[in-house]
Amino acid sequence: MSALLAQEFFRLDHQVVVVTQTSGEGREEFHFPVVRQPSLGKLFDLIKWCDIFWQNNLSLRTVWPAFVLSKPVVITHQGSYCAKPTGIDLLLRFKRAIVNRTTSVAISQFVAGCFPTRSSIIPNPYDARMFAQTSHASARSTELLFVGRVVAEKGLDLLIGSLAQLRSRGLQPRLTIVGSGPELTAMQKLSENLGLRDQVKFAGPKLGAELVEIFRRHKILVVPSRYDEPFGVVALEGIACGCVVVGSSGGGLPEAIGPCGVTFPNGDAERLAGAIEELLRASDNRDRFLAKAPEHLARFHPVSIANQYLELFQSKLQ
């Protein structure tokens, strides 16, 4: 998200410098400077130079010099410190105290509701130049797609379990799983134990054009998260490539899905199977959802999101 928005700021003729703690090995080159793991002196120099110091998620390591130098600070909350602190938890309490004293942006209504302070709501954009539909829905060869980390909170076990339920109802949709993680072996064993080896393909992690082509070959993207997702860019990417989305109803994920899919209660495998069955049996419903995609996606186009940020930045300089 940081790279995508920085690119848009640059295209809109603003000077941009990105500061990051990542090492940069194997990373692409950008048209603007990327300063990796800066020294304290370099960080102070950059903050002195800038008009606005924007943090895409709060970093205590780099935010304090901006306060020392009295620079305007805007912080976007991606959801990692939404939970209310319990017990001592001084780090989380300190982060939330900073949130209450800076210009605050939330990526969804859900994230905004986690903080007592007022937040501007500016959702994350998706890469509209990469993720786009070029194939007609009738050309899609596979029914279901999962894209994400293979960890317990992403709910892949619910999705695999729903295939067994669908089989008992006379449906045998194929599922492609894109991603890797600590639960991968367990999910492979679960598929085999349920007799789903012929229906489930584990494709491993995919990026860029290869991922786009996978989206374009599938009809339904399933995002079965057990926890409350702060937002859900993967839903936007799937919609942009012509997928209808089935996703869990908690958190900010429904804001990303919008009118382009259906939701089910978090953790409810029975309702998940029912939602998938309905879409598989009624292709006209999928067409109805996809017809609403262009208007929905326009809200999350990088240019639109970048301009919302620039308007907010400008208001801090007046």
C-alpha positions as semicolon CSV with decimal commas, in nm:
position;residue;x (nm);y (nm);z (nm)
1;M;0,000;0,000;0,000
2;S;0,282;0,239;0,081
3;A;0,454;0,176;-0,251
4;L;0,130;0,206;-0,448
5;L;0,033;0,540;-0,291
6;A;0,385;0,680;-0,307
7;Q;0,385;0,605;-0,680
8;E;0,056;0,794;-0,720
9;F;0,184;1,094;-0,520
10;F;0,488;1,100;-0,749
11;R;0,272;1,077;-1,063
12;L;0,070;1,371;-0,931
13;D;0,391;1,577;-0,923
14;H;0,471;1,570;-0,553
15;Q;0,814;1,510;-0,405
16;V;0,818;1,180;-0,219
17;V;1,074;1,006;-0,001
18;V;0,987;0,669;0,152
19;V;1,150;0,558;0,477
20;T;1,137;0,190;0,559
21;Q;1,306;-0,061;0,789
22;T;1,310;-0,332;0,519
23;S;1,644;-0,434;0,369
24;G;1,532;-0,414;0,007
25;E;1,677;-0,743;-0,116
26;G;1,502;-0,840;-0,438
27;R;1,282;-0,530;-0,428
28;E;1,185;-0,333;-0,736
29;E;1,327;0,010;-0,811
30;F;1,109;0,320;-0,782
31;H;1,111;0,667;-0,937
32;F;1,144;0,826;-0,593
33;P;1,405;0,778;-0,319
34;V;1,359;0,486;-0,081
35;V;1,570;0,525;0,234
36;R;1,614;0,192;0,409
37;Q;1,699;0,157;0,779
38;P;1,812;0,521;0,814
39;S;2,037;0,645;1,090
40;L;1,882;0,878;1,345
41;G;2,062;1,173;1,187
42;K;1,932;1,086;0,841
43;L;1,580;1,046;0,975
44;F;1,595;1,391;1,138
45;D;1,719;1,542;0,810
46;L;1,434;1,389;0,613
47;I;1,170;1,502;0,862
48;K;1,314;1,855;0,854
49;W;1,286;1,845;0,473
50;C;0,926;1,726;0,445
51;D;0,603;1,923;0,472
52;I;0,399;1,625;0,593
53;F;0,520;1,313;0,771
54;W;0,278;1,032;0,683
55;Q;0,303;0,697;0,859
56;N;0,122;0,404;0,700
57;N;0,066;0,231;1,035
58;L;0,217;0,374;1,350
59;S;0,590;0,319;1,402
60;L;0,715;0,434;1,740
61;R;1,072;0,398;1,616
62;T;1,033;0,673;1,357
63;V;0,745;0,895;1,473
64;W;0,903;1,066;1,775
65;P;1,148;1,290;1,579
66;A;0,849;1,446;1,403
67;F;0,708;1,552;1,738
68;V;1,046;1,692;1,842
69;L;1,061;1,894;1,518
70;S;0,692;1,996;1,536
71;K;0,614;1,856;1,191
72;P;0,256;1,772;1,092
73;V;0,201;1,398;1,135
74;V;-0,071;1,188;0,969
75;I;-0,101;0,824;1,074
76;T;-0,302;0,562;0,886
77;H;-0,423;0,273;1,101
78;Q;-0,415;-0,065;0,929
79;G;-0,563;-0,248;1,227
80;S;-0,264;-0,403;1,404
81;Y;-0,320;-0,209;1,729
82;C;-0,700;-0,192;1,726
83;A;-0,752;-0,410;2,031
84;K;-0,815;-0,235;2,359
85;P;-0,523;-0,291;2,597
86;T;-0,568;-0,533;2,881
87;G;-0,346;-0,549;3,185
88;I;-0,022;-0,351;3,170
89;D;0,060;-0,375;2,794
90;L;0,245;-0,043;2,796
91;L;0,337;-0,060;2,426
92;L;-0,023;-0,084;2,309
93;R;-0,136;0,183;2,557
94;F;0,138;0,417;2,433
95;K;0,042;0,361;2,068
96;R;-0,323;0,432;2,136
97;A;-0,228;0,747;2,331
98;I;-0,038;0,871;2,025
99;V;-0,337;0,792;1,803
100;N;-0,551;1,017;2,018
101;R;-0,311;1,309;1,967
102;T;-0,239;1,297;1,593
103;T;-0,429;1,330;1,268
104;S;-0,586;0,990;1,232
105;V;-0,683;0,792;0,920
106;A;-0,859;0,456;0,934
107;I;-0,875;0,214;0,642
108;S;-1,235;0,114;0,723
109;Q;-1,533;0,208;0,934
110;F;-1,451;-0,095;1,145
111;V;-1,097;0,025;1,222
112;A;-1,222;0,379;1,290
113;G;-1,461;0,238;1,550
114;C;-1,171;0,089;1,746
115;F;-1,043;0,431;1,858
116;P;-1,215;0,703;2,063
117;T;-1,065;0,978;1,848
118;R;-1,225;1,087;1,520
119;S;-1,058;0,935;1,216
120;S;-1,085;1,022;0,851
121;I;-1,181;0,706;0,664
122;I;-0,966;0,648;0,357
123;P;-0,966;0,285;0,245
124;N;-0,667;0,104;0,102
125;P;-0,644;0,111;-0,278
126;Y;-0,589;-0,186;-0,504
127;D;-0,345;-0,193;-0,796
128;A;-0,586;-0,106;-1,077
129;R;-0,311;-0,116;-1,338
130;M;-0,237;-0,481;-1,263
131;F;-0,564;-0,632;-1,143
132;A;-0,823;-0,607;-1,419
133;Q;-1,068;-0,832;-1,598
134;T;-0,994;-0,939;-1,955
135;S;-1,175;-1,272;-1,976
136;H;-1,548;-1,334;-1,983
137;A;-1,699;-1,522;-1,691
138;S;-1,798;-1,813;-1,917
139;A;-1,429;-1,879;-1,991
140;R;-1,348;-1,941;-1,624
141;S;-1,248;-2,301;-1,575
142;T;-1,238;-2,335;-1,195
143;E;-1,504;-2,253;-0,939
144;L;-1,337;-2,152;-0,612
145;L;-1,020;-1,963;-0,517
146;F;-0,850;-1,887;-0,185
147;V;-0,564;-1,635;-0,175
148;G;-0,384;-1,562;0,149
149;R;-0,157;-1,680;0,426
150;V;-0,224;-2,037;0,533
151;V;-0,269;-1,963;0,902
152;A;-0,547;-2,057;1,141
153;E;-0,711;-1,714;1,153
154;K;-0,765;-1,710;0,775
155;G;-1,019;-1,993;0,806
156;L;-0,901;-2,217;0,524
157;D;-1,013;-2,521;0,723
158;L;-1,369;-2,385;0,709
159;L;-1,351;-2,360;0,333
160;I;-1,211;-2,710;0,287
161;G;-1,475;-2,846;0,526
162;S;-1,747;-2,672;0,327
163;L;-1,643;-2,871;0,018
164;A;-1,730;-3,191;0,201
165;Q;-2,072;-3,048;0,285
166;L;-2,125;-2,944;-0,076
167;R;-2,034;-3,291;-0,197
168;S;-2,320;-3,433;0,011
169;R;-2,548;-3,189;-0,173
170;G;-2,437;-3,309;-0,516
171;L;-2,181;-3,036;-0,584
172;Q;-1,810;-3,093;-0,636
173;P;-1,651;-2,753;-0,706
174;R;-1,278;-2,734;-0,754
175;L;-1,072;-2,514;-0,522
176;T;-0,734;-2,355;-0,587
177;I;-0,537;-2,247;-0,278
178;V;-0,277;-1,975;-0,338
179;G;-0,042;-1,905;-0,049
180;S;0,178;-2,069;0,210
181;G;0,214;-2,071;0,585
182;P;0,252;-2,282;0,898
183;E;-0,085;-2,457;0,851
184;L;-0,013;-2,575;0,496
185;T;0,068;-2,936;0,584
186;A;-0,235;-2,959;0,812
187;M;-0,461;-2,828;0,536
188;Q;-0,320;-3,076;0,286
189;K;-0,388;-3,360;0,530
190;L;-0,739;-3,228;0,595
191;S;-0,813;-3,232;0,222
192;E;-0,694;-3,589;0,193
193;N;-0,882;-3,706;0,502
194;L;-1,205;-3,563;0,362
195;G;-1,150;-3,734;0,027
196;L;-1,104;-3,405;-0,156
197;R;-0,766;-3,462;-0,318
198;D;-0,915;-3,441;-0,670
199;Q;-1,098;-3,115;-0,592
200;V;-0,828;-2,916;-0,412
201;K;-0,510;-2,781;-0,570
202;F;-0,237;-2,623;-0,357
203;A;-0,066;-2,377;-0,594
204;G;0,181;-2,219;-0,350
205;P;0,250;-1,844;-0,326
206;K;0,196;-1,634;-0,641
207;L;0,259;-1,268;-0,718
208;G;0,213;-1,015;-0,995
209;A;0,096;-1,123;-1,339
210;E;0,088;-1,489;-1,238
211;L;-0,157;-1,414;-0,958
212;V;-0,370;-1,201;-1,190
213;E;-0,404;-1,489;-1,436
214;I;-0,513;-1,719;-1,153
215;F;-0,786;-1,475;-1,049
216;R;-0,906;-1,458;-1,410
217;R;-0,947;-1,836;-1,430
218;H;-1,180;-1,856;-1,127
219;K;-1,542;-1,770;-1,068
220;I;-1,563;-1,721;-0,691
221;L;-1,302;-1,586;-0,449
222;V;-1,358;-1,707;-0,092
223;V;-1,219;-1,507;0,204
224;P;-1,330;-1,718;0,505
225;S;-1,139;-1,539;0,783
226;R;-1,217;-1,648;1,136
227;Y;-1,109;-1,313;1,281
228;D;-1,232;-0,963;1,199
229;E;-1,030;-0,847;0,899
230;P;-0,948;-0,474;0,923
231;F;-1,022;-0,440;0,549
232;G;-0,960;-0,678;0,256
233;V;-0,764;-0,565;-0,050
234;V;-0,764;-0,923;-0,180
235;A;-1,141;-0,890;-0,226
236;L;-1,089;-0,580;-0,443
237;E;-0,825;-0,761;-0,648
238;G;-1,058;-1,054;-0,704
239;I;-1,352;-0,832;-0,800
240;A;-1,133;-0,635;-1,041
241;C;-1,036;-0,963;-1,212
242;G;-1,399;-1,074;-1,247
243;C;-1,454;-1,287;-0,936
244;V;-1,759;-1,274;-0,714
245;V;-1,653;-1,276;-0,346
246;V;-1,776;-1,480;-0,052
247;G;-1,631;-1,344;0,271
248;S;-1,680;-1,342;0,646
249;S;-1,903;-1,066;0,779
250;G;-1,694;-0,941;1,071
251;G;-1,459;-0,644;1,061
252;G;-1,395;-0,430;0,753
253;L;-1,404;-0,706;0,491
254;P;-1,770;-0,638;0,397
255;E;-1,669;-0,278;0,315
256;A;-1,425;-0,411;0,056
257;I;-1,671;-0,666;-0,085
258;G;-1,952;-0,411;-0,110
259;P;-2,229;-0,511;-0,355
260;C;-2,001;-0,755;-0,540
261;G;-2,053;-1,064;-0,327
262;V;-2,205;-1,214;-0,015
263;T;-2,097;-1,259;0,345
264;F;-2,146;-1,525;0,613
265;P;-2,091;-1,516;0,992
266;N;-1,729;-1,565;1,093
267;G;-1,651;-1,929;1,167
268;D;-1,986;-2,066;1,040
269;A;-1,896;-2,346;0,797
270;E;-2,261;-2,433;0,734
271;R;-2,345;-2,079;0,624
272;L;-2,029;-2,065;0,415
273;A;-2,130;-2,382;0,229
274;G;-2,477;-2,237;0,175
275;A;-2,341;-1,913;0,031
276;I;-2,113;-2,100;-0,209
277;E;-2,394;-2,335;-0,313
278;E;-2,625;-2,047;-0,395
279;L;-2,366;-1,883;-0,619
280;L;-2,276;-2,209;-0,791
281;R;-2,638;-2,293;-0,871
282;A;-2,741;-1,942;-0,981
283;S;-2,500;-1,795;-1,236
284;D;-2,736;-1,502;-1,289
285;N;-2,664;-1,397;-0,930
286;R;-2,293;-1,386;-1,011
287;D;-2,365;-1,172;-1,316
288;R;-2,571;-0,936;-1,101
289;F;-2,288;-0,892;-0,852
290;L;-2,027;-0,840;-1,125
291;A;-2,238;-0,572;-1,292
292;K;-2,188;-0,357;-0,984
293;A;-1,809;-0,395;-0,987
294;P;-1,703;-0,087;-1,192
295;E;-1,885;0,162;-0,968
296;H;-1,767;-0,012;-0,653
297;L;-1,403;-0,037;-0,762
298;A;-1,388;0,331;-0,860
299;R;-1,396;0,420;-0,489
300;F;-1,070;0,229;-0,437
301;H;-0,876;0,333;-0,745
302;P;-0,523;0,448;-0,651
303;V;-0,572;0,793;-0,804
304;S;-0,892;0,849;-0,604
305;I;-0,732;0,733;-0,278
306;A;-0,415;0,936;-0,339
307;N;-0,619;1,251;-0,398
308;Q;-0,809;1,196;-0,073
309;Y;-0,478;1,179;0,111
310;L;-0,344;1,487;-0,065
311;E;-0,653;1,686;0,032
312;L;-0,602;1,581;0,393
313;F;-0,230;1,666;0,380
314;Q;-0,308;2,009;0,236
315;S;-0,556;2,078;0,516
316;K;-0,276;2,021;0,769
317;L;-0,064;2,293;0,604
318;Q;-0,321;2,569;0,613
